[in-house]
Amino acid sequence: MERKFCNKPFFIGIACLIIGLWTSPYFILGEDAHMRIHDNLDSNIAWYKVLKESGQLFAPGDAPIGQIINGELKRNAFYTEFYAMIALFMVFPPVIAYGLSQLITRLLAFIGMYLLLKDFIVKDERAWFIQIGTALTFSLIPYWPSGMLSILGMPLALWAFLHIRAGKAKWFHYLILTGLPFLSSFVLGFFYFLTAMGVVWLIDAIRTRKWNVRFLLAIVYMTGIYLLMDHRLVTSMLLPHEPTNRDVFYESKNSLAATFKLILKNYIFAHNQDRSVHDKLILPFSLLCLVYVIWKKRWKEEKLFLFLHFFHLALSAWYAFWFYEGWQPLKERVGILNSFNFSRFHYFSPVVVYALFALSLKILADAVRSWPFLGGERTERLGKAAAAGLILAQFLILVPYNEQIYYRHSPSFKQFYAEKQFQEIKAYIGKPAEDYRAASIGIHPAIAQYNGFYTLDTYNNIYPLSYKLEFRKIIERELAKDKTIRDYFDHWGGRCYIFTAELGKHYMFSKRSERVIKDLDLNTEQFKKMGGEYILSAVPILNAEENGLALEKVFEDDDSWWRIYLYRVNG
């Protein structure tokens, strides 16, 4: 009986069951499920619905998405139709599609990390429980949902590439390189991974004076699939195009002192798109193991462990220095440095952190096993128990990061998009949505977009600079009041929102909020010129009349997070 319940296949099954339970609330709760808002509900999920209803899924890159910013947003601003996330949202209801993406991503993340640890990181067969436990905790980190395997798929890709590099590849290793591009983003993940693989190939070639042709061709092959899939993006980058908001994306503003603070912050806490939740246990534990390795002078035995510690710090330094003010003059002269975020090599961090965790657990188990005063079998069991205890502790640390727990005080999917409430607003207006334009104050425009409104405001990574400058005229007097929102809009502008000095960079005012806008100063003539007719505000505007706005009606609904004040532009 003991063998039956203490073997590797049994615990692999338990790990898969835990992943299933972790993702089950999406299927059980449906639209009552909670999920991340930033770069998710406020953007990506609404984009999928807009793209689905636009009929432009397979359209050329310059085809307009008429529902957003007067058609100035083009098809190439959205993901390729070959991306699995898009396919899921085209076929299934949004929450089910989201749940399936989570389940697929986490299962493949577990498998990939387990295989990588087993074959290349912790190869000791006695350490299978470390391999499984570390892979499970890696698969449960709070990754950026719309990225799918853009980050969490790196262990699986690395496992395949390392076998190809060693000349031991099988057909399924190439199948992985073929399939992963459909489950991940090139620009938001695998560009950086494949660049790193190219660097590894180059170092190998210099060191051994041999061209590892299979390895090189594998890198070219996977890159080629990504470029073919994302043909719109490639075409838009190669062909002449009008300036976009990315051309004035000035992000290198940090002083040297702020840069070193950012190194420390990223090293300890990571970036919000690749949070590995390593600050509470993994980082201090791995640093203790580093002290032990140095004390015991195990330089040769733990070369990989030492390299990964250095690499983790180097990734944070690279990320932080990308925002150092000294870079900005060069970025302004070299366009791609300004429009493409090369700081994102930090996407490697979760893989590095959990590889360090596995190696640290192995160092602990080996250290305990070497204790002479307990005896062989007892030290073996004690070493396993200590490692298992830390794996369990990391799992318990991760539990509160499950979206249903972490975002329990935020609106659910149903409350956020408030479909019933927004349909009532559309019915009250009583005109086809394409015949007028709306904008939002105090709430994300993605909510109106999700509900079929045609909006002048949006959150998108790339759109024409000319539109941004025209939209700016609507809010120019509000921007003049507050440097924070002025810099935020002028130096980035991805959030093309109606910012107000009184609300600042906040756009989540629930119906429980008591905030009001007392002194709004919009250019409503410019708003009308761009087609604007209605403003959907989450807070009352006390001087609406001074801005040429008339309050039409206040909308509330029990299933909504919001109270919507519908204002119409006079004349």
MOWOQUI-V163060 format. One record per residue. N is the residue number from 1. RES is the residue in one letter. PHI is phi in degrees with one decimal (999 if undefined). PSI is psi in whole degrees, 0 to 359 (NA if undefined). D_FIRST is the distance of its C-alpha to the first C-alpha in Angstrom with 2 decimals. Layout:
n;res;phi;psi;d_first
N;RES;PHI;PSI;D_FIRST
N;RES;PHI;PSI;D_FIRST
//
This chain:
n;res;phi;psi;d_first
1;M;999;321;0.00
2;E;-63.5;319;3.80
3;R;-63.0;319;5.45
4;K;-59.2;320;5.12
5;F;-101.1;9;6.52
6;C;-131.5;35;8.62
7;N;-115.5;169;10.59
8;K;-61.7;310;14.17
9;P;-58.0;323;14.40
10;F;-62.5;314;12.12
11;F;-73.3;331;14.43
12;I;-63.8;318;17.45
13;G;-62.3;318;16.76
14;I;-62.1;318;16.55
15;A;-61.4;316;19.79
16;C;-64.9;323;21.51
17;L;-63.5;319;20.64
18;I;-62.7;319;22.21
19;I;-63.0;320;25.22
20;G;-61.7;316;25.57
21;L;-66.2;322;25.60
22;W;-59.6;322;28.00
23;T;-97.4;356;30.46
24;S;-63.6;329;30.06
25;P;-56.8;330;32.99
26;Y;-63.1;323;35.52
27;F;-83.1;331;34.52
28;I;-83.8;313;34.13
29;L;-85.5;336;37.16
30;G;61.8;229;39.40
31;E;-72.6;354;42.71
32;D;-85.1;359;41.72
33;A;-71.7;152;39.32
34;H;-102.1;150;40.42
35;M;-156.1;167;40.75
36;R;-56.9;140;42.62
37;I;-95.5;309;46.40
38;H;-62.7;127;47.80
39;D;54.7;35;48.04
40;N;-150.1;272;46.10
41;L;-64.0;326;47.48
42;D;-78.4;2;50.85
43;S;-156.3;280;51.18
44;N;-55.7;313;48.69
45;I;-66.1;323;47.53
46;A;-66.0;323;51.18
47;W;-59.1;316;52.13
48;Y;-60.1;319;49.76
49;K;-69.1;317;51.34
50;V;-60.9;315;54.85
51;L;-62.7;318;54.21
52;K;-61.4;316;52.82
53;E;-83.9;348;55.85
54;S;-77.0;337;58.37
55;G;74.2;13;58.07
56;Q;-107.6;21;58.21
57;L;-55.9;316;54.71
58;F;-105.0;15;56.13
59;A;-74.2;162;59.52
60;P;-61.2;162;61.20
61;G;-61.2;330;60.54
62;D;-92.7;8;63.87
63;A;-68.6;134;63.46
64;P;-76.5;144;63.99
65;I;-97.4;95;61.46
66;G;-61.9;336;64.14
67;Q;-72.6;340;62.22
68;I;-117.6;132;61.97
69;I;41.7;51;64.94
70;N;58.6;32;67.49
71;G;77.8;5;65.79
72;E;-73.1;339;66.10
73;L;-79.5;131;62.32
74;K;-105.5;164;61.58
75;R;-57.6;326;58.72
76;N;-71.4;356;57.76
77;A;-77.8;346;56.85
78;F;-105.5;171;53.69
79;Y;-69.8;159;50.66
80;T;-64.6;150;50.81
81;E;-68.0;347;50.02
82;F;-86.5;354;47.43
83;Y;-75.3;131;45.21
84;A;-58.0;325;42.03
85;M;-60.5;318;42.61
86;I;-63.6;313;45.99
87;A;-58.7;317;44.64
88;L;-61.2;317;42.05
89;F;-74.5;338;44.83
90;M;-74.6;332;47.14
91;V;-99.2;319;44.73
92;F;-109.7;160;42.77
93;P;-58.1;151;43.89
94;P;-53.3;313;43.92
95;V;-69.0;323;40.93
96;I;-65.7;317;38.70
97;A;-59.6;317;39.98
98;Y;-63.6;315;39.24
99;G;-62.9;319;35.69
100;L;-64.5;321;35.04
101;S;-63.8;320;36.53
102;Q;-64.0;315;34.22
103;L;-63.6;312;31.09
104;I;-60.7;314;32.23
105;T;-62.6;312;33.29
106;R;-70.1;324;30.20
107;L;-65.4;315;27.80
108;L;-70.5;329;30.02
109;A;-64.6;317;30.46
110;F;-62.0;311;26.72
111;I;-61.2;314;26.50
112;G;-63.2;314;29.68
113;M;-67.9;322;28.84
114;Y;-61.2;313;25.39
115;L;-64.8;319;27.13
116;L;-63.0;314;29.97
117;L;-63.7;315;27.89
118;K;-64.2;319;25.72
119;D;-93.5;337;28.79
120;F;-135.3;339;31.53
121;I;-106.0;302;30.81
122;V;-120.9;87;27.62
123;K;-87.6;356;26.97
124;D;-67.3;121;24.68
125;E;-60.6;332;21.39
126;R;-69.5;344;19.67
127;A;-97.4;25;21.06
128;W;-60.5;329;19.26
129;F;-68.8;330;18.18
130;I;-69.2;317;21.94
131;Q;-59.6;312;22.92
132;I;-69.4;314;20.82
133;G;-64.2;317;21.66
134;T;-66.2;318;25.31
135;A;-62.2;321;25.66
136;L;-63.9;312;24.38
137;T;-63.9;322;26.86
138;F;-59.2;318;29.57
139;S;-70.1;346;29.12
140;L;-102.2;4;29.71
141;I;-66.8;154;33.03
142;P;-79.9;74;36.08
143;Y;-73.7;167;37.74
144;W;-71.5;114;41.08
145;P;-59.2;317;40.13
146;S;-73.0;351;42.86
147;G;-78.9;345;42.03
148;M;45.3;244;38.73
149;L;-92.3;19;37.56
150;S;-59.3;326;40.80
151;I;-111.7;312;38.97
152;L;-71.3;348;35.26
153;G;-88.7;355;35.68
154;M;-62.5;321;37.04
155;P;-60.7;320;33.78
156;L;-65.0;317;33.25
157;A;-64.9;318;36.90
158;L;-64.1;319;36.81
159;W;-57.7;314;33.82
160;A;-65.7;314;35.86
161;F;-64.5;321;39.07
162;L;-66.7;326;37.64
163;H;-68.3;320;36.42
164;I;-65.1;318;39.88
165;R;-59.8;323;41.56
166;A;-83.1;0;39.73
167;G;74.0;24;40.76
168;K;-120.0;27;37.21
169;A;-76.2;146;37.39
170;K;-113.4;174;36.07
171;W;-58.5;326;37.42
172;F;-72.8;339;34.84
173;H;-66.4;319;36.05
174;Y;-71.5;329;39.48
175;L;-62.7;321;38.06
176;I;-62.8;316;36.69
177;L;-64.8;333;40.19
178;T;-78.1;320;41.66
179;G;-82.7;326;39.46
180;L;-59.2;324;39.26
181;P;-58.9;335;43.00
182;F;-79.7;350;42.53
183;L;-118.3;14;39.96
184;S;-155.1;171;41.81
185;S;-105.9;137;45.27
186;F;-72.6;307;47.37
187;V;-66.7;325;49.75
188;L;-105.5;40;47.15
189;G;169.7;290;44.52
190;F;-82.2;348;44.56
191;F;-58.1;316;48.17
192;Y;-71.3;321;47.12
193;F;-64.3;312;44.04
194;L;-68.7;328;46.08
195;T;-61.0;317;48.84
196;A;-64.0;320;46.42
197;M;-63.1;322;45.23
198;G;-63.7;321;48.92
199;V;-64.6;318;49.45
200;V;-60.9;315;46.53
201;W;-59.6;316;48.11
202;L;-63.9;317;51.52
203;I;-62.1;317;50.29
204;D;-58.8;316;48.60
205;A;-64.2;319;51.85
206;I;-68.9;318;53.96
207;R;-71.7;318;51.71
208;T;-98.9;348;51.10
209;R;58.0;33;54.33
210;K;-130.2;142;52.39
211;W;-91.3;112;52.09
212;N;-82.3;86;48.53
213;V;-63.1;320;49.79
214;R;-62.8;318;46.46
215;F;-63.0;313;45.33
216;L;-62.8;315;48.72
217;L;-65.8;327;48.81
218;A;-65.0;319;45.33
219;I;-63.7;314;46.65
220;V;-63.4;320;49.81
221;Y;-61.8;311;47.91
222;M;-66.8;319;45.72
223;T;-60.9;318;48.76
224;G;-61.5;320;50.78
225;I;-62.9;315;48.36
226;Y;-59.4;315;48.54
227;L;-67.7;323;52.34
228;L;-67.7;319;52.68
229;M;-64.3;316;50.48
230;D;-98.4;47;52.39
231;H;-60.8;328;55.74
232;R;-64.8;315;57.56
233;L;-63.5;317;56.73
234;V;-61.8;314;57.72
235;T;-62.3;316;60.97
236;S;-66.2;332;61.84
237;M;-78.9;327;61.40
238;L;-83.9;324;63.47
239;L;-85.9;154;66.28
240;P;-59.2;140;68.87
241;H;-149.3;159;67.97
242;E;-70.8;156;69.42
243;P;-58.9;148;68.27
244;T;-120.4;174;65.21
245;N;-59.9;335;63.97
246;R;-67.6;338;61.86
247;D;-71.5;345;65.13
248;V;-119.9;31;65.84
249;F;-87.0;89;62.31
250;Y;-95.2;101;63.18
251;E;-107.9;346;59.98
252;S;-87.9;87;60.94
253;K;-127.8;358;62.45
254;N;-81.0;141;60.56
255;S;-72.5;173;62.36
256;L;-63.3;319;61.02
257;A;-62.9;317;59.78
258;A;-65.3;328;58.04
259;T;-65.7;315;56.48
260;F;-66.6;327;54.91
261;K;-64.8;321;53.61
262;L;-68.8;325;52.05
263;I;-57.7;311;50.38
264;L;-64.5;317;48.76
265;K;-62.2;314;47.85
266;N;-68.4;323;46.22
267;Y;-62.8;322;44.42
268;I;-86.2;316;42.89
269;F;-111.2;343;42.48
270;A;71.0;177;42.85
271;H;-86.8;157;44.80
272;N;-67.2;340;44.25
273;Q;-89.4;348;43.39
274;D;-137.0;45;40.66
275;R;-64.3;123;39.25
276;S;-104.6;357;36.20
277;V;49.4;55;35.91
278;H;-106.8;355;35.72
279;D;-71.0;329;38.30
280;K;-81.0;325;36.20
281;L;-130.5;307;33.40
282;I;-61.9;314;33.33
283;L;-63.9;307;37.01
284;P;-62.9;323;37.26
285;F;-65.3;315;33.99
286;S;-68.1;328;35.10
287;L;-69.4;323;38.54
288;L;-62.5;319;37.13
289;C;-65.6;326;35.28
290;L;-63.0;317;38.62
291;V;-60.9;318;40.34
292;Y;-62.1;315;37.75
293;V;-62.6;319;38.25
294;I;-67.2;318;42.02
295;W;-62.3;319;41.92
296;K;-84.4;356;39.93
297;K;56.5;44;42.13
298;R;-92.4;51;39.24
299;W;-62.8;311;41.58
300;K;-71.3;318;40.68
301;E;-66.7;331;36.90
302;E;-118.7;40;36.75
303;K;-60.3;316;39.52
304;L;-64.8;319;37.63
305;F;-60.0;315;36.61
306;L;-66.8;319;40.28
307;F;-62.7;318;41.58
308;L;-66.0;325;39.42
309;H;-61.8;313;40.71
310;F;-63.4;317;44.24
311;F;-63.6;321;43.65
312;H;-60.2;314;42.34
313;L;-67.0;321;45.53
314;A;-64.1;322;47.70
315;L;-62.0;318;46.46
316;S;-65.7;321;47.46
317;A;-66.1;316;50.80
318;W;-60.1;313;51.52
319;Y;-58.3;310;50.73
320;A;-66.8;318;52.91
321;F;-71.5;344;55.82
322;W;-63.9;335;56.05
323;F;-101.0;9;57.48
324;Y;-71.7;137;59.85
325;E;-61.7;336;63.46
326;G;-65.4;340;64.66
327;W;-77.6;335;63.09
328;Q;-58.6;317;65.04
329;P;-57.2;320;68.35
330;L;-67.8;320;66.55
331;K;-62.8;324;64.47
332;E;-69.8;335;67.67
333;R;-88.6;328;69.16
334;V;-109.3;103;66.13
335;G;-55.6;318;65.06
336;I;-65.6;332;61.53
337;L;-69.3;336;60.63
338;N;-88.9;324;61.62
339;S;-92.7;342;60.10
340;F;-116.1;131;56.78
341;N;-89.8;93;54.32
342;F;-78.5;358;53.37
343;S;-70.5;345;51.63
344;R;-75.6;14;48.47
345;F;-63.5;346;46.97
346;H;-65.9;351;45.09
347;Y;-62.6;344;42.77
348;F;-71.7;341;40.94
349;S;-52.8;312;40.02
350;P;-58.7;320;36.61
351;V;-64.3;316;35.40
352;V;-63.9;315;36.86
353;V;-61.7;316;35.51
354;Y;-79.4;335;31.87
355;A;-66.2;319;32.17
356;L;-61.8;320;33.54
357;F;-60.7;313;30.65
358;A;-62.6;316;28.13
359;L;-65.8;324;30.34
360;S;-65.4;319;30.79
361;L;-62.9;321;27.06
362;K;-65.7;318;26.88
363;I;-61.6;317;29.91
364;L;-62.2;311;28.35
365;A;-61.1;319;25.10
366;D;-66.9;322;27.31
367;A;-64.8;316;29.67
368;V;-67.0;321;27.09
369;R;-62.8;334;25.62
370;S;-84.8;355;29.20
371;W;-64.0;126;29.70
372;P;-82.0;343;30.71
373;F;-92.4;2;30.40
374;L;-109.8;334;26.60
375;G;98.4;153;25.36
376;G;-54.5;301;23.42
377;E;-66.8;322;19.71
378;R;-68.8;321;20.58
379;T;-69.4;325;22.87
380;E;-59.9;312;20.37
381;R;-66.5;321;17.95
382;L;-66.8;319;21.08
383;G;-61.6;316;22.46
384;K;-64.3;319;19.42
385;A;-64.8;320;19.43
386;A;-64.6;315;23.18
387;A;-64.7;316;23.04
388;A;-62.7;323;20.32
389;G;-63.3;320;22.51
390;L;-70.9;324;25.53
391;I;-63.0;315;23.91
392;L;-61.5;319;22.97
393;A;-61.9;317;26.54
394;Q;-65.3;322;28.08
395;F;-60.7;315;26.16
396;L;-66.0;327;27.52
397;I;-65.0;324;30.94
398;L;-76.4;334;30.85
399;V;-52.6;312;29.99
400;P;-63.8;348;33.63
401;Y;-89.5;356;34.84
402;N;-58.0;136;33.39
403;E;-57.3;327;36.64
404;Q;-68.2;335;36.19
405;I;-93.2;312;36.09
406;Y;-63.5;322;38.39
407;Y;-106.1;23;41.11
408;R;-64.2;336;40.76
409;H;-93.2;2;44.30
410;S;-99.9;168;45.73
411;P;-65.0;144;46.76
412;S;-71.0;174;44.27
413;F;-55.4;312;45.00
414;K;-63.6;316;47.07
415;Q;-66.9;324;48.92
416;F;-68.0;308;49.69
417;Y;-83.5;342;51.21
418;A;43.1;56;52.74
419;E;-61.2;317;53.62
420;K;-60.4;315;55.28
421;Q;-61.9;316;57.48
422;F;-73.3;332;58.57
423;Q;-68.5;325;59.35
424;E;-64.5;321;61.61
425;I;-64.1;315;63.34
426;K;-62.9;319;63.90
427;A;-64.8;322;65.24
428;Y;-64.5;316;67.58
429;I;-62.0;319;68.95
430;G;75.1;19;69.51
431;K;-127.1;155;69.99
432;P;-56.2;137;67.95
433;A;-57.8;329;65.70
434;E;-74.9;352;67.24
435;D;-89.6;356;70.69
436;Y;-148.7;166;70.08
437;R;-122.3;145;68.16
438;A;-126.4;164;66.22
439;A;-145.2;161;64.83
440;S;-117.0;150;62.61
441;I;-129.8;128;63.07
442;G;81.1;1;60.28
443;I;-142.3;159;57.56
444;H;-70.3;134;56.14
445;P;-62.7;342;58.18
446;A;-58.3;331;54.95
447;I;-66.7;312;54.77
448;A;-63.9;319;58.15
449;Q;-62.9;316;57.31
450;Y;-57.9;326;54.08
451;N;-92.6;14;56.24
452;G;91.3;4;58.80
453;F;-73.0;148;61.53
454;Y;-92.4;119;63.60
455;T;-116.0;146;63.53
456;L;-85.2;339;65.76
457;D;-104.4;161;63.05
458;T;-167.6;170;59.70
459;Y;-126.1;105;56.89
460;N;-145.4;152;56.70
461;N;-73.0;329;56.36
462;I;-146.3;126;59.43
463;Y;-156.7;167;62.59
464;P;-61.7;136;66.33
465;L;-62.1;326;67.93
466;S;-60.3;322;71.01
467;Y;-68.8;318;69.10
468;K;-58.0;318;67.73
469;L;-69.1;324;71.29
470;E;-68.1;317;72.61
471;F;-64.5;325;69.88
472;R;-58.4;329;70.59
473;K;-61.7;332;74.05
474;I;-65.7;321;72.57
475;I;-111.2;11;70.93
476;E;-59.0;323;73.21
477;R;-72.8;330;74.76
478;E;-70.9;319;71.37
479;L;-63.0;325;70.15
480;A;-65.0;338;73.33
481;K;-79.8;337;72.40
482;D;-141.3;117;69.04
483;K;-65.1;325;68.21
484;T;-62.3;308;64.43
485;I;-72.3;331;64.45
486;R;-64.8;311;67.33
487;D;-64.7;320;65.45
488;Y;-60.9;315;62.26
489;F;-75.3;313;64.14
490;D;-70.8;323;66.58
491;H;-94.6;358;64.26
492;W;-139.7;280;61.37
493;G;86.0;6;62.07
494;G;-57.3;323;58.80
495;R;-90.7;96;59.00
496;C;-88.2;76;62.35
497;Y;-109.4;162;62.50
498;I;-82.2;91;65.35
499;F;-80.4;145;64.90
500;T;-127.3;147;66.86
501;A;-63.7;327;67.72
502;E;-74.1;328;66.77
503;L;-93.6;336;63.24
504;G;64.4;213;62.60
505;K;-87.5;54;59.41
506;H;-131.4;134;57.71
507;Y;-146.7;42;57.09
508;M;-140.1;52;54.62
509;F;-88.3;107;56.93
510;S;-77.3;175;55.29
511;K;-69.1;349;57.24
512;R;-86.6;350;56.59
513;S;-70.0;146;58.55
514;E;-107.9;10;62.01
515;R;-68.7;147;63.17
516;V;-137.2;159;66.45
517;I;-104.8;119;68.54
518;K;-95.8;329;72.00
519;D;-135.6;62;73.74
520;L;-74.9;141;72.54
521;D;-139.5;82;74.79
522;L;-101.0;155;73.89
523;N;-90.7;84;76.12
524;T;-70.8;338;75.91
525;E;-65.3;319;78.62
526;Q;-67.1;322;76.33
527;F;-58.7;314;73.47
528;K;-67.5;321;75.75
529;K;-58.9;325;76.96
530;M;-84.7;2;73.39
531;G;101.3;0;73.01
532;G;-68.2;136;71.38
533;E;-130.5;329;72.09
534;Y;-129.8;146;69.31
535;I;-119.6;129;67.33
536;L;-101.2;105;64.05
537;S;-110.9;139;63.78
538;A;-85.1;353;61.01
539;V;-135.4;153;63.62
540;P;-70.9;145;67.21
541;I;-107.1;108;70.02
542;L;-70.7;330;72.85
543;N;-108.0;41;75.50
544;A;-57.0;317;74.57
545;E;-61.1;323;78.20
546;E;-63.2;337;79.34
547;N;-97.3;8;76.99
548;G;72.6;29;78.29
549;L;-113.2;141;75.18
550;A;-120.2;129;75.24
551;L;-72.2;120;72.36
552;E;-86.5;309;71.69
553;K;-168.6;155;68.85
554;V;-106.8;130;65.76
555;F;-113.5;130;62.53
556;E;-132.5;154;59.55
557;D;-154.2;141;56.46
558;D;-62.0;329;53.60
559;D;-90.2;6;51.01
560;S;-108.5;150;52.68
561;W;-82.7;348;52.33
562;W;-116.2;157;56.02
563;R;-115.3;120;59.53
564;I;-106.6;122;61.68
565;Y;-96.1;115;65.39
566;L;-92.9;115;67.07
567;Y;-109.9;142;70.21
568;R;-115.8;141;72.72
569;V;-76.7;128;75.13
570;N;-65.6;147;78.70
571;G;80.2;NA;81.05
//
